[in-house]
Amino acid sequence: MRSTKGEGFAIGKTRVVIPVGQNDVRIEIGGHELALTNLHKLFWPQQGISKHRLLQYYADISPVLLPHLKNRAMVMKRYPSGADGPFFFQKRIPEPHPDWVETCEILHASGNRIHFPMIQNLASLLWAANLGCIDLNQWYATCDEVNRPDYLHFDLDPGPDATFQQVLDSALALRSSLTELKIPAYPKTSGSRGIHVYVPIRRGPAQKQVWSFAKELAKTLATRFPKLITAEYRKSKRPAKHVLVDYNQNAWGRTLASVYSARPMPRATVSTPVGWDEIERGIKIEDFRIDNVPDRVHRSGDLFHPLLLQRRRLRLEQFL
């Protein structure tokens, strides 16, 4: 059902409404008190979209978003001045922070132990968005086994002069190769320029093994479709009018924009799950925005729900 004007859209049973008209508010969510500030600030000035609208979007989409973030370390990418302003990455949880925001301690090769925030509930989601996290970038593995991911992915990134139609064609080429191997795959828009294709896997292989598999498949694709796809990571040697299958995004410590993540792009686009039939028909990145994705999910459900299930996950070991 739709809410009253200005109160957002509810997917779940409980609608959380961020007050309209006030610039700074304090709200209580799930027993946690949270301050939301500078709500009138325009985060997408050309579109007239405020920080309030971003926060309301995340509140609305949270029933399907939160399960994909649960128990995963979050790399914060903060845009304090909005989508058009400068940004910075922050791994360590900011100090001070609410004591109810859970953290994940990860030991790095340098010997540093970094406490990353985790987005475990709506309160922590809005806390992160209030700090200027337009998009959300979570770890590929859960906190109990940070070196053993439960999915691998392929980032299809258009190079110089490549078209988005070529990105769609590359996604279909990738699906064809995965289908031959009997590997299920689920696409989503990046919300920026490309397509992400995810494969749910059983936990076991280390992150480097997952990266190695993605690398070999990317090279195979480049060989099979030499006029369309490249696996050349070095920009100086990358051919023009090709789509990069960016296997390096599977490396340890890397992150991609989460499913349902808003993006700091001119139309306030969202990284959105799509069906293969939609890719076949043709889509545009701008088709999926914070103003229409909740409605879409209400109609179609979470197309990335299979990534949350344990059954029918790929045993990647058979390919290593």
C-alpha positions in Angstrom: 0.0 0.0 0.0 1.1 3.6 -0.5 1.6 5.9 2.3 0.3 9.5 2.5 2.1 12.1 0.5 5.7 12.8 1.7 5.8 9.7 3.9 7.5 7.2 1.6 6.6 3.8 0.4 6.4 0.7 2.6 7.6 -2.8 1.4 7.5 -4.4 4.8 4.8 -4.6 7.4 6.1 -1.7 9.4 6.6 1.7 7.7 9.3 4.0 9.1 8.6 7.6 8.3 11.3 10.2 8.6 9.6 13.5 9.5 9.2 16.0 6.7 9.9 19.7 7.2 12.5 19.6 9.9 16.2 19.9 9.2 17.4 17.9 12.2 15.4 15.3 14.0 15.8 12.5 16.6 13.9 9.3 16.0 13.7 6.0 17.7 14.0 2.8 15.6 13.9 -0.7 17.2 14.7 0.8 20.6 17.7 2.8 19.3 17.7 6.6 19.3 19.2 8.1 16.2 19.9 11.7 15.2 19.4 12.6 11.6 20.9 15.9 10.5 20.9 18.3 7.6 17.9 16.7 6.0 17.3 19.7 3.7 20.7 19.5 2.1 20.5 18.7 -1.6 22.4 15.5 -2.3 21.4 15.6 -6.0 21.1 19.4 -6.7 20.1 19.1 -10.3 17.3 16.7 -9.5 16.3 18.6 -6.3 16.7 15.4 -4.3 17.6 16.0 -0.6 19.3 14.0 2.0 15.9 13.4 3.5 14.8 11.6 0.3 17.9 9.3 0.4 17.2 8.4 4.0 13.5 7.7 3.2 14.5 5.5 0.3 16.8 3.4 2.5 14.0 3.2 5.1 11.6 2.0 2.4 13.9 -0.5 0.7 15.4 -1.9 4.0 13.2 -5.0 4.3 14.9 -6.5 1.1 18.3 -4.7 1.5 19.2 -5.6 5.1 19.4 -9.4 4.6 22.1 -8.8 1.9 24.2 -6.7 4.3 23.8 -8.7 7.5 27.0 -9.8 9.3 29.2 -8.2 6.7 31.9 -5.6 7.2 31.1 -2.3 5.6 33.6 0.0 3.8 32.1 3.5 4.2 32.2 5.7 1.1 31.2 9.1 2.4 29.8 12.0 0.4 29.3 14.7 3.1 28.4 17.3 0.5 26.2 15.1 -1.7 26.6 13.2 -5.0 28.4 16.1 -6.7 30.9 16.8 -3.9 34.2 15.1 -2.9 34.1 11.7 -1.2 36.4 9.6 1.0 36.7 6.0 2.0 36.6 5.0 5.7 37.2 1.5 6.9 37.4 2.1 10.6 34.1 2.8 12.3 34.0 6.6 13.1 34.4 7.8 16.6 32.3 8.5 18.4 29.5 6.2 17.2 26.4 4.7 18.8 27.2 1.7 20.9 24.5 -0.3 19.2 26.3 -0.2 15.8 28.0 -3.6 15.7 31.5 -4.0 14.3 33.6 -6.6 12.5 37.3 -6.9 13.4 39.5 -7.8 10.4 43.2 -8.5 10.5 45.0 -7.1 7.5 48.4 -8.2 6.1 50.0 -5.1 7.6 49.2 -6.4 11.0 46.5 -3.8 11.6 43.2 -4.9 13.1 40.5 -2.7 11.7 37.0 -2.5 13.2 34.5 -2.1 10.4 30.9 -1.1 11.0 28.2 -3.6 10.1 24.7 -2.7 8.9 22.6 -5.1 11.0 19.3 -3.2 11.2 17.4 -0.2 10.0 18.9 2.1 12.7 22.5 1.3 11.6 21.5 1.7 7.9 20.1 5.2 8.5 23.1 6.0 10.7 25.5 5.2 7.8 23.4 7.1 5.3 23.2 10.1 7.6 27.0 10.2 7.5 26.9 10.7 3.7 27.1 7.0 2.6 25.1 7.3 -0.6 26.2 3.9 -1.8 26.9 0.8 0.4 30.0 -1.3 0.0 30.0 -4.5 2.0 32.5 -7.3 2.4 32.1 -10.4 0.1 32.3 -12.8 3.1 30.5 -12.7 6.4 32.4 -11.6 9.5 32.9 -15.2 10.9 35.0 -16.2 7.8 36.2 -13.0 6.1 38.4 -14.9 3.7 35.8 -17.3 2.5 33.2 -15.5 0.3 29.7 -16.9 -0.4 29.5 -15.4 -3.8 31.7 -14.5 -6.7 30.8 -11.8 -9.3 31.7 -10.3 -12.6 31.8 -6.6 -13.1 31.1 -5.7 -16.7 32.6 -2.3 -17.2 32.4 -0.4 -20.6 35.7 0.9 -21.8 36.3 4.0 -23.9 33.7 4.4 -26.6 31.9 1.2 -25.6 28.1 1.4 -25.5 25.7 0.1 -22.9 24.3 -2.2 -25.5 27.7 -3.8 -25.6 27.5 -4.2 -21.8 24.2 -6.0 -22.2 25.6 -8.2 -25.0 28.6 -9.0 -22.8 26.3 -10.0 -19.9 24.4 -12.4 -22.2 27.7 -13.8 -23.5 28.8 -14.4 -19.9 25.4 -16.1 -19.1 26.0 -18.4 -22.1 29.4 -19.5 -20.8 28.1 -20.0 -17.2 25.1 -21.9 -18.5 27.4 -24.3 -20.3 29.1 -25.0 -17.0 25.7 -25.3 -15.3 26.4 -22.3 -13.1 23.4 -20.2 -12.0 23.9 -16.4 -12.2 22.0 -13.3 -11.3 22.5 -9.9 -12.9 22.0 -6.4 -11.5 22.7 -3.0 -12.8 25.7 -1.3 -11.3 23.7 1.9 -11.0 26.7 3.6 -12.7 27.8 2.4 -16.1 27.8 -1.4 -16.1 26.2 -4.7 -15.1 27.2 -6.9 -12.2 26.6 -10.7 -12.5 26.7 -12.7 -9.2 27.1 -16.4 -8.6 26.1 -17.8 -5.2 28.7 -20.3 -4.0 29.2 -22.6 -1.0 31.7 -21.3 1.5 35.0 -23.1 1.3 37.4 -21.7 -1.3 39.5 -18.7 -0.1 39.1 -15.3 -1.7 42.2 -15.8 -3.8 40.8 -19.0 -5.2 37.5 -17.3 -6.1 39.5 -14.5 -7.8 41.5 -17.1 -9.8 38.4 -18.7 -11.1 36.9 -15.4 -12.1 40.2 -14.5 -13.8 40.3 -17.6 -15.9 36.7 -17.3 -17.0 37.2 -13.7 -17.9 40.2 -14.7 -20.1 38.1 -17.4 -21.7 35.4 -14.9 -22.5 37.8 -12.5 -24.0 39.1 -15.3 -26.3 35.6 -16.4 -27.3 34.4 -12.9 -28.0 37.5 -10.9 -29.0 35.5 -8.1 -30.7 33.3 -7.5 -27.6 35.1 -8.4 -24.4 38.5 -7.8 -22.9 40.1 -9.2 -19.7 43.1 -6.7 -20.0 43.2 -5.0 -16.7 46.0 -2.5 -17.6 44.3 0.6 -19.0 47.2 1.4 -21.3 46.7 -1.9 -23.1 42.9 -2.2 -23.0 41.3 -2.0 -26.4 38.7 0.7 -27.1 35.1 -0.2 -27.8 35.3 -3.3 -25.5 33.7 -4.3 -22.3 36.1 -5.2 -19.4 35.2 -8.3 -17.4 36.7 -7.0 -14.2 37.7 -10.1 -12.3 40.0 -8.1 -10.0 36.9 -6.9 -8.1 37.0 -10.4 -6.5 40.3 -9.7 -4.8 40.5 -9.7 -1.0 39.4 -6.4 0.5 37.7 -5.1 -2.6 34.0 -4.1 -2.6 31.2 -3.4 -5.1 28.1 -1.3 -4.6 25.5 -3.5 -2.8 22.3 -4.6 -4.4 19.7 -1.8 -3.9 22.5 0.7 -3.2 21.8 4.2 -4.3 24.6 5.7 -6.5 26.0 9.2 -6.7 25.0 9.5 -10.3 23.0 12.4 -11.8 19.6 10.6 -11.8 20.0 9.1 -8.3 20.1 5.6 -9.9 20.1 2.4 -7.9 22.0 -0.9 -8.3 19.0 -3.0 -9.1 18.5 -6.8 -9.7 17.1 -7.4 -13.2 15.9 -10.5 -15.0 17.8 -12.0 -17.9 14.7 -11.4 -20.0 15.0 -7.7 -19.3 18.6 -7.7 -20.4 17.5 -9.5 -23.6 14.9 -6.8 -24.3 17.2 -4.0 -23.4 17.3 -1.7 -20.3 19.0 1.5 -19.3 20.8 2.4 -16.1 18.5 5.3 -15.6 15.5 3.0 -15.6 16.1 2.2 -11.9 16.1 5.1 -9.5 15.4 5.8 -5.8 12.0 7.1 -6.8 10.8 3.9 -8.5 12.8 0.9 -7.2 10.7 0.4 -4.1 7.6 0.2 -6.3 9.3 -2.3 -8.5 10.4 -4.5 -5.6 6.8 -4.4 -4.2 5.6 -5.7 -7.6 8.3 -8.2 -8.4 9.9 -9.1 -5.1 13.6 -9.4 -4.4 15.2 -10.9 -7.6 18.4 -11.4 -5.6 16.7 -13.5 -3.0 18.4 -16.7 -4.3 21.7 -15.3 -3.1 20.4 -15.6 0.5 19.5 -19.3 0.2 21.8 -22.2 1.1 20.3 -24.7 -1.3 21.6 -25.0 -4.9 24.7 -22.9 -4.2 27.6 -23.7 -6.5 30.5 -25.9 -5.2 33.3 -23.9 -6.8 35.9 -26.5 -5.8 34.9 -28.7 -8.8 36.3 -26.0 -11.1 39.5 -25.2 -9.1 
